Amino acid sequence: MNKIPFNRAFQSCKNGEKIPFFIEKDAIKFEGVLAYDSSHREFIKLCGTIRGTIELVCDLSGESYNEELNEDLEFYLSNGQIDLDSEHFEDIVECENGQIDLEEILRSELEMIRCDYHIKE
């Protein structure tokens, strides 16, 4: 269940259902729910957590090291492009081809973590 049709998920969530998800990739677990939020009527809300161990590179020494993750995520999913004039567009992830690709969301979140500044302690 790594890809979910956006329109089907949207209709289920709008009808009051919460859609649970769980993905495990390497030493990382990504789990949470998709739900409807009436304050953002055309989006699906994703609430989840990324847990596990990720390999990072220290920005001071260049050494690789492992870091434990326990990251809470909360943002909205859009069916395609959004209007950049939206006041909260940084909290919205665009879903391409009418699909919610949870594996791609996990991959991009991990890449954002890797791109942050890290110091091995």
VENWODA-V313690 format. One record per pair of residues at least 24 apart in sequence whose C-alpha atoms are under 6 Angstrom apart, sorted by the first residue. I is the first residue (numbers start at 1). J is the second residue. D is the distance in Angstrom with one decimal. If there is no record, write none. Layout:
BEGIN
i->I j->J d->D
i->I j->J d->D
END
This chain:
BEGIN
i->2 j->101 d->5.9
i->2 j->102 d->5.2
i->2 j->103 d->5.7
i->3 j->100 d->5.4
i->3 j->101 d->4.5
i->4 j->99 d->5.5
i->4 j->100 d->5.0
i->5 j->98 d->5.9
i->5 j->99 d->4.6
i->6 j->98 d->5.3
i->6 j->99 d->5.1
i->6 j->100 d->5.7
i->27 j->52 d->5.5
i->27 j->53 d->5.6
i->28 j->52 d->4.4
i->43 j->76 d->5.9
i->43 j->77 d->5.5
i->43 j->78 d->5.2
i->44 j->76 d->5.5
i->44 j->77 d->5.1
i->45 j->75 d->5.9
i->45 j->76 d->4.4
i->46 j->74 d->5.6
i->46 j->75 d->5.5
i->46 j->76 d->5.8
i->47 j->73 d->5.7
i->47 j->74 d->4.6
i->48 j->72 d->5.9
i->48 j->73 d->5.1
i->49 j->73 d->5.7
i->58 j->118 d->5.2
i->58 j->119 d->4.7
i->58 j->120 d->5.3
i->59 j->118 d->5.6
i->59 j->119 d->5.9
END
